[in-house]
Amino acid sequence: MTWCTNDWVYAPVFREGIDVLPGEKVVATLMIGYREHIPEAQPRTDIRKLVKIINK
């Protein structure tokens, strides 16, 4: 399963197809199934290289 937010969640055809009312938001879709190809794991970037904490 993969949690995704794709551009098509804003498309009228998609929104009408799942009965999204005006003012409601789709935050994600869940893709369920099996991948055809499983990519090799990539090394993770240390969180300290990605986040800058500002104390004021």
N, C-alpha and C positions, 0 to 999 in steps of 0.2 A: 504494500500500500504506500502511496506517496501523497502527501498533502501539497496541493498546488494552487496558485492563483494565476490564472491565465487571462489574457486580454479579452477572450471571448465571453467571460462572465458578465461583461457590460453589453454584449450584443443583444438587441431586442429579441431576436429569434430564440436565443438561449433562455433569456429571462421569461419570455412568454411560455416557452416549453416546460418550464418548471414552476410556473405560476408565481413568480416574484412580483410582489405588489410595488407600486410607486412608493419611494421612500425606504424600501427595504434594501439591504446590501448583501451580496454574496461575498463572504470572506475567503472561501476556499472551496475547492472540489477535491474529493478523495478518489484517486485513481487506484482501482483494485484489480489485480490480475498478476500475471507472470511476465517478466521481461523476456524478450527474445535473446538479448545479449546482456550479460551482467559485466559491467566495466570493472577493471581492477581498482582496488581501493587506492585512494590518493592520500598522501600524508596530510595531516591536519596542521593548519597554521595556528601557532600559539596565540591565544586570545589577547595577550598583552601587546601583540603586534597589530591587532585589529581595532582595539578599543582605546580611546583616549579619555581618561577620567579628569574632570575639571572640578576642583573643590573651591568654592567661593565662600 
